[in-house]
């Protein structure tokens, strides 16, 4: 009877140990599930944030390209105006050469008239 009593105590102890292990396993499983859910939530949040940032960066790049295009067009217009001014300068230089030649011719005519007088 004593051995039956001992077996029963051992069996009760074993059952308590198995029950404790089972409860511990369930607690660990529950914590792992919670951690998985939190991790999935954080990864989802990070994905959304990264998508928003990439979208914003893409938009900013497009705006920069448009600004660069506008700047290039304005630069071309400024260069055209500079060439116009340069062309006017060359026209004036040609006019001055013609005027100088005419003044020399007049000066020669005047000198000739003075000698005749």
PAMAR-576520 format. One record per atom (N, C-alpha, C): residue number from 0; x, y, z; atom name. Coordinates in Angstrom, 2 decimals. Each point is the difference from the previous one (the first is absolute). Layout:
<nodes>
+-----+---------+---------+---------+------+
:  nr :       x :       y :       z : atom :
+-----+---------+---------+---------+------+
: NUM :       X :       Y :       Z :   CA :
...
+-----+---------+---------+---------+------+
</nodes>
This chain:
<nodes>
+-----+---------+---------+---------+------+
:  nr :       x :       y :       z : atom :
+-----+---------+---------+---------+------+
:   0 :    0.79 :   -1.18 :    0.00 :    N :
:   0 :   -0.79 :    1.18 :    0.00 :   CA :
:   0 :    0.85 :    1.26 :    0.00 :    C :
:   1 :    1.08 :   -0.16 :    0.68 :    N :
:   1 :    0.90 :    1.14 :    0.03 :   CA :
:   1 :    0.54 :    0.29 :   -1.40 :    C :
:   2 :    0.26 :   -1.03 :   -0.75 :    N :
:   2 :    0.50 :    0.21 :   -1.35 :   CA :
:   2 :   -1.10 :    0.57 :   -0.89 :    C :
:   3 :   -1.27 :   -0.39 :    0.23 :    N :
:   3 :   -1.10 :    0.60 :   -0.74 :   CA :
:   3 :   -0.12 :    1.49 :    0.33 :    C :
:   4 :    0.16 :    0.28 :    1.27 :    N :
:   4 :   -0.05 :    1.40 :    0.45 :   CA :
:   4 :    1.14 :    0.79 :   -0.62 :    C :
:   5 :    1.16 :   -0.55 :   -0.05 :    N :
:   5 :    1.17 :    0.65 :   -0.58 :   CA :
:   5 :   -0.21 :    0.20 :   -1.50 :    C :
:   6 :   -0.54 :   -1.03 :   -0.64 :    N :
:   6 :   -0.27 :    0.13 :   -1.44 :   CA :
:   6 :   -1.03 :    1.09 :   -0.28 :    C :
:   7 :   -1.00 :    0.05 :    0.88 :    N :
:   7 :   -1.03 :    1.01 :   -0.18 :   CA :
:   7 :    0.59 :    1.39 :    0.19 :    C :
:   8 :    0.86 :    0.17 :    1.02 :    N :
:   8 :    0.64 :    1.30 :    0.23 :   CA :
:   8 :    0.91 :    0.35 :   -1.17 :    C :
:   9 :    0.74 :   -1.00 :   -0.48 :    N :
:   9 :    0.87 :    0.25 :   -1.14 :   CA :
:   9 :   -0.83 :    0.39 :   -1.23 :    C :
:  10 :   -1.13 :   -0.69 :   -0.16 :    N :
:  10 :   -0.87 :    0.29 :   -1.13 :   CA :
:  10 :   -0.60 :    1.40 :    0.13 :    C :
:  11 :   -0.39 :    0.37 :    1.23 :    N :
:  11 :   -0.53 :    1.35 :    0.23 :   CA :
:  11 :    1.08 :    1.05 :   -0.25 :    C :
:  12 :    1.20 :   -0.29 :    0.46 :    N :
:  12 :    1.13 :    0.92 :   -0.22 :   CA :
:  12 :    0.29 :    0.13 :   -1.49 :    C :
:  13 :    0.00 :   -1.13 :   -0.66 :    N :
:  13 :    0.24 :    0.00 :   -1.44 :   CA :
:  13 :   -1.09 :    0.79 :   -0.72 :    C :
:  14 :   -1.24 :   -0.21 :    0.41 :    N :
:  14 :   -1.11 :    0.73 :   -0.61 :   CA :
:  14 :    0.12 :    1.50 :    0.26 :    C :
:  15 :    0.40 :    0.36 :    1.22 :    N :
:  15 :    0.18 :    1.42 :    0.32 :   CA :
:  15 :    1.11 :    0.59 :   -0.85 :    C :
:  16 :    1.09 :   -0.75 :   -0.16 :    N :
:  16 :    1.13 :    0.47 :   -0.81 :   CA :
:  16 :   -0.44 :    0.14 :   -1.45 :    C :
:  17 :   -0.72 :   -1.01 :   -0.50 :    N :
:  17 :   -0.48 :    0.06 :   -1.39 :   CA :
:  17 :   -0.98 :    1.15 :   -0.19 :    C :
:  18 :   -0.86 :    0.20 :    1.01 :    N :
:  18 :   -0.95 :    1.12 :   -0.07 :   CA :
:  18 :    0.74 :    1.33 :    0.01 :    C :
:  19 :    1.02 :    0.13 :    0.85 :    N :
:  19 :    0.80 :    1.23 :    0.06 :   CA :
:  19 :    0.71 :    0.23 :   -1.33 :    C :
:  20 :    0.55 :   -1.09 :   -0.57 :    N :
:  20 :    0.68 :    0.12 :   -1.29 :   CA :
:  20 :   -0.98 :    0.42 :   -1.08 :    C :
:  21 :   -1.20 :   -0.60 :    0.02 :    N :
:  21 :   -1.02 :    0.34 :   -0.98 :   CA :
:  21 :   -0.43 :    1.46 :    0.13 :    C :
:  22 :   -0.20 :    0.46 :    1.23 :    N :
:  22 :   -0.37 :    1.41 :    0.23 :   CA :
:  22 :    1.12 :    0.93 :   -0.48 :    C :
:  23 :    1.25 :   -0.40 :    0.28 :    N :
:  23 :    1.15 :    0.80 :   -0.43 :   CA :
:  23 :    0.04 :    0.05 :   -1.53 :    C :
:  24 :   -0.22 :   -1.16 :   -0.64 :    N :
:  24 :   -0.01 :   -0.07 :   -1.46 :   CA :
:  24 :   -1.08 :    0.90 :   -0.58 :    C :
:  25 :   -1.21 :   -0.02 :    0.61 :    N :
:  25 :   -1.09 :    0.83 :   -0.48 :   CA :
:  25 :    0.33 :    1.48 :    0.18 :    C :
:  26 :    0.62 :    0.33 :    1.13 :    N :
:  26 :    0.38 :    1.40 :    0.26 :   CA :
:  26 :    1.04 :    0.47 :   -1.02 :    C :
:  27 :    1.00 :   -0.85 :   -0.25 :    N :
:  27 :    1.05 :    0.34 :   -0.97 :   CA :
:  27 :   -0.62 :    0.13 :   -1.40 :    C :
:  28 :   -0.90 :   -0.94 :   -0.34 :    N :
:  28 :   -0.68 :    0.06 :   -1.30 :   CA :
:  28 :   -0.79 :    1.29 :   -0.14 :    C :
:  29 :   -0.68 :    0.38 :    1.05 :    N :
:  29 :   -0.79 :    1.23 :   -0.02 :   CA :
:  29 :    0.91 :    1.22 :   -0.18 :    C :
:  30 :    1.11 :    0.01 :    0.73 :    N :
:  30 :    0.94 :    1.13 :   -0.13 :   CA :
:  30 :    0.61 :    0.05 :   -1.40 :    C :
:  31 :    0.32 :   -1.16 :   -0.54 :    N :
:  31 :    0.56 :   -0.04 :   -1.37 :   CA :
:  31 :   -1.04 :    0.51 :   -0.99 :    C :
:  32 :   -1.26 :   -0.39 :    0.18 :    N :
:  32 :   -1.06 :    0.49 :   -0.89 :   CA :
:  32 :   -0.13 :    1.51 :    0.09 :    C :
:  33 :    0.04 :    0.52 :    1.20 :    N :
:  33 :   -0.08 :    1.45 :    0.19 :   CA :
:  33 :    1.18 :    0.69 :   -0.65 :    C :
:  34 :    1.20 :   -0.56 :    0.17 :    N :
:  34 :    1.19 :    0.59 :   -0.62 :   CA :
:  34 :   -0.10 :   -0.05 :   -1.52 :    C :
:  35 :   -0.51 :   -1.10 :   -0.54 :    N :
:  35 :   -0.18 :   -0.09 :   -1.46 :   CA :
:  35 :   -0.96 :    1.07 :   -0.48 :    C :
:  36 :   -1.10 :    0.16 :    0.71 :    N :
:  36 :   -0.99 :    0.99 :   -0.40 :   CA :
:  36 :    0.59 :    1.41 :    0.08 :    C :
:  37 :    0.72 :    0.30 :    1.07 :    N :
:  37 :    0.63 :    1.33 :    0.13 :   CA :
:  37 :    1.02 :    0.21 :   -1.11 :    C :
:  38 :    0.78 :   -1.05 :   -0.28 :    N :
:  38 :    1.02 :    0.12 :   -1.04 :   CA :
:  38 :   -0.65 :    0.22 :   -1.37 :    C :
:  39 :   -1.07 :   -0.75 :   -0.29 :    N :
:  39 :   -0.72 :    0.20 :   -1.27 :   CA :
:  39 :   -0.55 :    1.41 :   -0.09 :    C :
:  40 :   -0.54 :    0.50 :    1.11 :    N :
:  40 :   -0.55 :    1.35 :    0.02 :   CA :
:  40 :    1.11 :    1.03 :   -0.26 :    C :
:  41 :    1.14 :   -0.19 :    0.66 :    N :
:  41 :    1.11 :    0.93 :   -0.19 :   CA :
:  41 :    0.53 :   -0.05 :   -1.43 :    C :
:  42 :    0.10 :   -1.21 :   -0.55 :    N :
:  42 :    0.47 :   -0.13 :   -1.39 :   CA :
:  42 :   -0.99 :    0.66 :   -0.96 :    C :
:  43 :   -1.30 :   -0.20 :    0.26 :    N :
:  43 :   -1.02 :    0.66 :   -0.84 :   CA :
:  43 :    0.10 :    1.51 :    0.08 :    C :
:  44 :    0.20 :    0.52 :    1.23 :    N :
:  44 :    0.15 :    1.45 :    0.17 :   CA :
:  44 :    1.23 :    0.51 :   -0.74 :    C :
:  45 :    1.10 :   -0.76 :    0.11 :    N :
:  45 :    1.24 :    0.40 :   -0.69 :   CA :
:  45 :   -0.19 :   -0.01 :   -1.51 :    C :
:  46 :   -0.70 :   -1.02 :   -0.51 :    N :
:  46 :   -0.25 :   -0.06 :   -1.44 :   CA :
:  46 :   -0.81 :    1.20 :   -0.47 :    C :
:  47 :   -1.05 :    0.33 :    0.76 :    N :
:  47 :   -0.81 :    1.17 :   -0.37 :   CA :
:  47 :    0.83 :    1.27 :    0.03 :    C :
:  48 :    0.80 :    0.15 :    1.05 :    N :
:  48 :    0.83 :    1.20 :    0.12 :   CA :
:  48 :    1.01 :    0.08 :   -1.14 :    C :
:  49 :    0.63 :   -1.13 :   -0.34 :    N :
:  49 :    0.98 :    0.00 :   -1.09 :   CA :
:  49 :   -0.69 :    0.30 :   -1.33 :    C :
:  50 :   -1.19 :   -0.55 :   -0.22 :    N :
:  50 :   -0.74 :    0.30 :   -1.23 :   CA :
:  50 :   -0.33 :    1.48 :   -0.09 :    C :
:  51 :   -0.42 :    0.59 :    1.13 :    N :
:  51 :   -0.30 :    1.43 :    0.02 :   CA :
:  51 :    1.25 :    0.81 :   -0.32 :    C :
:  52 :    1.12 :   -0.39 :    0.61 :    N :
:  52 :    1.26 :    0.73 :   -0.24 :   CA :
:  52 :    0.44 :   -0.14 :   -1.45 :    C :
:  53 :   -0.09 :   -1.21 :   -0.56 :    N :
:  53 :    0.39 :   -0.20 :   -1.39 :   CA :
:  53 :   -0.90 :    0.80 :   -0.93 :    C :
:  54 :   -1.28 :    0.05 :    0.31 :    N :
:  54 :   -0.93 :    0.78 :   -0.81 :   CA :
:  54 :    0.38 :    1.48 :    0.07 :    C :
:  55 :    0.30 :    0.46 :    1.22 :    N :
:  55 :    0.38 :    1.41 :    0.18 :   CA :
:  55 :    1.29 :    0.30 :   -0.75 :    C :
:  56 :    0.98 :   -0.89 :    0.10 :    N :
:  56 :    1.27 :    0.21 :   -0.69 :   CA :
:  56 :   -0.23 :    0.01 :   -1.51 :    C :
:  57 :   -0.83 :   -0.92 :   -0.49 :    N :
:  57 :   -0.30 :   -0.02 :   -1.43 :   CA :
:  57 :   -0.64 :    1.29 :   -0.46 :    C :
:  58 :   -0.92 :    0.52 :    0.80 :    N :
:  58 :   -0.66 :    1.27 :   -0.32 :   CA :
:  58 :    1.02 :    1.14 :   -0.01 :    C :
:  59 :    0.88 :    0.02 :    1.00 :    N :
:  59 :    1.02 :    1.05 :    0.07 :   CA :
:  59 :    0.96 :   -0.08 :   -1.19 :    C :
:  60 :    0.36 :   -1.21 :   -0.40 :    N :
:  60 :    0.89 :   -0.16 :   -1.16 :   CA :
:  60 :   -0.68 :    0.55 :   -1.24 :    C :
:  61 :   -1.28 :   -0.30 :   -0.16 :    N :
:  61 :   -0.74 :    0.51 :   -1.16 :   CA :
:  61 :   -0.06 :    1.53 :    0.01 :    C :
:  62 :   -0.21 :    0.58 :    1.19 :    N :
:  62 :   -0.02 :    1.46 :    0.12 :   CA :
:  62 :    1.36 :    0.60 :   -0.35 :    C :
:  63 :    1.07 :   -0.67 :    0.44 :    N :
:  63 :    1.35 :    0.47 :   -0.31 :   CA :
:  63 :    0.25 :   -0.06 :   -1.50 :    C :
:  64 :   -0.45 :   -1.08 :   -0.65 :    N :
:  64 :    0.16 :   -0.10 :   -1.46 :   CA :
:  64 :   -0.74 :    1.12 :   -0.70 :    C :
:  65 :   -1.21 :    0.30 :    0.45 :    N :
:  65 :   -0.76 :    1.09 :   -0.62 :   CA :
:  65 :    0.68 :    1.34 :    0.23 :    C :
:  66 :    0.53 :    0.22 :    1.20 :    N :
:  66 :    0.72 :    1.25 :    0.29 :   CA :
:  66 :    1.25 :    0.11 :   -0.87 :    C :
:  67 :    0.69 :   -1.12 :   -0.17 :    N :
:  67 :    1.21 :    0.00 :   -0.82 :   CA :
:  67 :   -0.35 :    0.32 :   -1.46 :    C :
:  68 :   -1.10 :   -0.58 :   -0.49 :    N :
:  68 :   -0.44 :    0.29 :   -1.36 :   CA :
:  68 :   -0.31 :    1.49 :   -0.16 :    C :
:  69 :   -0.72 :    0.55 :    0.97 :    N :
:  69 :   -0.36 :    1.42 :   -0.04 :   CA :
:  69 :    1.27 :    0.86 :    0.02 :    C :
:  70 :    0.97 :   -0.38 :    0.84 :    N :
:  70 :    1.25 :    0.74 :    0.07 :   CA :
:  70 :    0.74 :   -0.07 :   -1.33 :    C :
:  71 :    0.03 :   -1.18 :   -0.61 :    N :
:  71 :    0.68 :   -0.16 :   -1.30 :   CA :
:  71 :   -0.64 :    0.89 :   -1.06 :    C :
:  72 :   -1.33 :    0.05 :   -0.02 :    N :
:  72 :   -0.69 :    0.84 :   -0.98 :   CA :
:  72 :    0.33 :    1.47 :    0.23 :    C :
:  73 :   -0.03 :    0.43 :    1.27 :    N :
:  73 :    0.33 :    1.41 :    0.30 :   CA :
:  73 :    1.44 :    0.32 :   -0.38 :    C :
:  74 :    0.90 :   -0.95 :    0.24 :    N :
:  74 :    1.41 :    0.20 :   -0.36 :   CA :
:  74 :    0.15 :    0.16 :   -1.51 :    C :
:  75 :   -0.72 :   -0.81 :   -0.76 :    N :
:  75 :    0.03 :    0.14 :   -1.46 :   CA :
:  75 :   -0.50 :    1.38 :   -0.42 :    C :
:  76 :   -1.05 :    0.48 :    0.66 :    N :
:  76 :   -0.53 :    1.33 :   -0.34 :   CA :
:  76 :    1.02 :    1.09 :    0.32 :    C :
:  77 :    0.68 :   -0.12 :    1.12 :    N :
:  77 :    1.03 :    0.99 :    0.37 :   CA :
:  77 :    1.14 :   -0.03 :   -1.01 :    C :
:  78 :    0.40 :   -1.22 :   -0.41 :    N :
:  78 :    1.06 :   -0.10 :   -1.00 :   CA :
:  78 :   -0.44 :    0.62 :   -1.32 :    C :
:  79 :   -1.26 :   -0.19 :   -0.37 :    N :
:  79 :   -0.51 :    0.61 :   -1.24 :   CA :
:  79 :    0.06 :    1.52 :    0.11 :    C :
:  80 :   -0.40 :    0.55 :    1.16 :    N :
:  80 :    0.06 :    1.46 :    0.18 :   CA :
:  80 :    1.45 :    0.48 :   -0.06 :    C :
:  81 :    0.91 :   -0.78 :    0.58 :    N :
:  81 :    1.42 :    0.39 :   -0.03 :   CA :
:  81 :    0.50 :    0.00 :   -1.44 :    C :
:  82 :   -0.41 :   -0.99 :   -0.78 :    N :
:  82 :    0.40 :   -0.03 :   -1.41 :   CA :
:  82 :   -0.61 :    1.18 :   -0.76 :    C :
:  83 :   -1.25 :    0.35 :    0.33 :    N :
:  83 :   -0.61 :    1.16 :   -0.64 :   CA :
:  83 :    0.81 :    1.25 :    0.30 :    C :
:  84 :    0.38 :    0.15 :    1.27 :    N :
:  84 :    0.81 :    1.18 :    0.38 :   CA :
:  84 :    1.34 :   -0.02 :   -0.71 :    C :
:  85 :    0.59 :   -1.18 :   -0.12 :    N :
:  85 :    1.28 :   -0.12 :   -0.70 :   CA :
:  85 :   -0.17 :    0.35 :   -1.48 :    C :
:  86 :   -1.11 :   -0.45 :   -0.59 :    N :
:  86 :   -0.27 :    0.34 :   -1.41 :   CA :
:  86 :   -0.17 :    1.50 :   -0.18 :    C :
:  87 :   -0.71 :    0.63 :    0.94 :    N :
:  87 :   -0.17 :    1.47 :   -0.06 :   CA :
:  87 :    1.37 :    0.66 :    0.10 :    C :
:  88 :    0.84 :   -0.53 :    0.90 :    N :
:  88 :    1.36 :    0.55 :    0.15 :   CA :
:  88 :    0.80 :   -0.12 :   -1.29 :    C :
:  89 :   -0.10 :   -1.16 :   -0.65 :    N :
:  89 :    0.72 :   -0.17 :   -1.28 :   CA :
:  89 :   -0.56 :    0.92 :   -1.09 :    C :
:  90 :   -1.32 :    0.18 :   -0.01 :    N :
:  90 :   -0.59 :    0.94 :   -0.97 :   CA :
:  90 :    0.52 :    1.41 :    0.25 :    C :
:  91 :    0.04 :    0.39 :    1.28 :    N :
:  91 :    0.50 :    1.34 :    0.33 :   CA :
:  91 :    1.47 :    0.15 :   -0.39 :    C :
:  92 :    0.77 :   -1.04 :    0.22 :    N :
:  92 :    1.43 :    0.04 :   -0.37 :   CA :
:  92 :    0.14 :    0.19 :   -1.51 :    C :
:  93 :   -0.82 :   -0.70 :   -0.77 :    N :
:  93 :    0.03 :    0.16 :   -1.46 :   CA :
:  93 :   -0.41 :    1.42 :   -0.38 :    C :
:  94 :   -1.04 :    0.53 :    0.68 :    N :
:  94 :   -0.43 :    1.37 :   -0.27 :   CA :
:  94 :    1.11 :    0.99 :    0.31 :    C :
:  95 :    0.73 :   -0.22 :    1.10 :    N :
:  95 :    1.11 :    0.90 :    0.37 :   CA :
:  95 :    1.09 :   -0.07 :   -1.06 :    C :
:  96 :    0.29 :   -1.16 :   -0.53 :    N :
:  96 :    1.02 :   -0.13 :   -1.05 :   CA :
:  96 :   -0.43 :    0.80 :   -1.24 :    C :
:  97 :   -1.27 :   -0.14 :   -0.37 :    N :
:  97 :   -0.51 :    0.76 :   -1.16 :   CA :
:  97 :    0.08 :    1.49 :    0.27 :    C :
:  98 :   -0.43 :    0.42 :    1.21 :    N :
:  98 :    0.03 :    1.42 :    0.36 :   CA :
:  98 :    1.43 :    0.52 :    0.00 :    C :
:  99 :    0.93 :   -0.81 :    0.52 :    N :
:  99 :    1.41 :    0.42 :    0.03 :   CA :
:  99 :    0.52 :    0.18 :   -1.44 :    C :
: 100 :   -0.35 :   -0.93 :   -0.87 :    N :
: 100 :    0.43 :    0.12 :   -1.40 :   CA :
: 100 :   -0.61 :    1.25 :   -0.64 :    C :
: 101 :   -1.28 :    0.29 :    0.28 :    N :
: 101 :   -0.64 :    1.19 :   -0.56 :   CA :
: 101 :    0.65 :    1.27 :    0.55 :    C :
: 102 :    0.31 :    0.01 :    1.29 :    N :
: 102 :    0.64 :    1.19 :    0.60 :   CA :
: 102 :    1.37 :    0.21 :   -0.62 :    C :
: 103 :    0.74 :   -1.05 :   -0.23 :    N :
: 103 :    1.32 :    0.13 :   -0.65 :   CA :
: 103 :   -0.16 :    0.59 :   -1.41 :    C :
: 104 :   -1.02 :   -0.54 :   -0.67 :    N :
: 104 :   -0.25 :    0.50 :   -1.36 :   CA :
: 104 :   -0.37 :    1.48 :    0.05 :    C :
: 105 :   -0.88 :    0.37 :    0.95 :    N :
: 105 :   -0.37 :    1.41 :    0.12 :   CA :
: 105 :    1.21 :    0.85 :    0.38 :    C :
: 106 :    0.83 :   -0.57 :    0.88 :    N :
: 106 :    1.19 :    0.74 :    0.43 :   CA :
: 106 :    0.92 :    0.25 :   -1.20 :    C :
: 107 :    0.12 :   -1.02 :   -0.85 :    N :
: 107 :    0.82 :    0.16 :   -1.20 :   CA :
: 107 :   -0.61 :    1.05 :   -0.93 :    C :
: 108 :   -1.34 :   -0.04 :   -0.14 :    N :
: 108 :   -0.69 :    0.99 :   -0.83 :   CA :
: 108 :    0.19 :    1.41 :    0.57 :    C :
: 109 :   -0.11 :    0.12 :    1.31 :    N :
: 109 :    0.17 :    1.30 :    0.64 :   CA :
: 109 :    1.43 :    0.49 :   -0.20 :    C :
: 110 :    0.96 :   -0.91 :    0.18 :    N :
: 110 :    1.42 :    0.40 :   -0.17 :   CA :
: 110 :    0.23 :    0.44 :   -1.45 :    C :
: 111 :   -0.61 :   -0.67 :   -0.94 :    N :
: 111 :    0.14 :    0.36 :   -1.41 :   CA :
: 111 :   -0.63 :    1.36 :   -0.30 :    C :
: 112 :   -1.19 :    0.24 :    0.61 :    N :
: 112 :   -0.66 :    1.28 :   -0.18 :   CA :
: 112 :    0.81 :    1.13 :    0.64 :    C :
: 113 :    0.65 :   -0.27 :    1.11 :    N :
: 113 :    0.79 :    1.02 :    0.66 :   CA :
: 113 :    1.22 :    0.36 :   -0.84 :    C :
: 114 :    0.55 :   -0.99 :   -0.66 :    N :
: 114 :    1.16 :    0.27 :   -0.83 :   CA :
: 114 :   -0.41 :    0.83 :   -1.24 :    C :
: 115 :   -1.21 :   -0.20 :   -0.47 :    N :
: 115 :   -0.48 :    0.73 :   -1.17 :   CA :
: 115 :   -0.28 :    1.45 :    0.37 :    C :
: 116 :   -0.34 :    0.23 :    1.23 :    N :
: 116 :   -0.36 :    1.35 :    0.39 :   CA :
: 116 :    1.23 :    0.81 :    0.17 :    C :
+-----+---------+---------+---------+------+
</nodes>
